[in-house]
Amino acid sequence: MQTLKPLQAFDTKALAERWGYKPSTLENWRNLGKGPVYRKIGGRVLYAAEDVLKFEEESRRTSTSQNEAAA
């Protein structure tokens, strides 16, 4: 039987602080289907740390001419 590990996650406020944005920016991104994958559990929005790291990695660029990664 597999043992479940606790979910390491950010709430909207913590992720906004990490990136230097207002929480409302992340709320807008969710409405637009942008940003990292999130989970809605019991009315709370949570961003798993692994999804945040993946989004950050996929957002890396080497020049301004590169297209944005699909979110």
Sequence and secondary structure as in RCSB ss.txt:
>XXXX:A:sequence
MQTLKPLQAFDTKALAERWGYKPSTLENWRNLGKGPVYRKIGGRVLYAAEDVLKFEEESRRTSTSQNEAAA
>XXXX:A:secstr
        EEEHHHHHHHHT  HHHHHHHHHHT SS  EEETTEEEEEHHHHHHHHHHT  SSTTS     
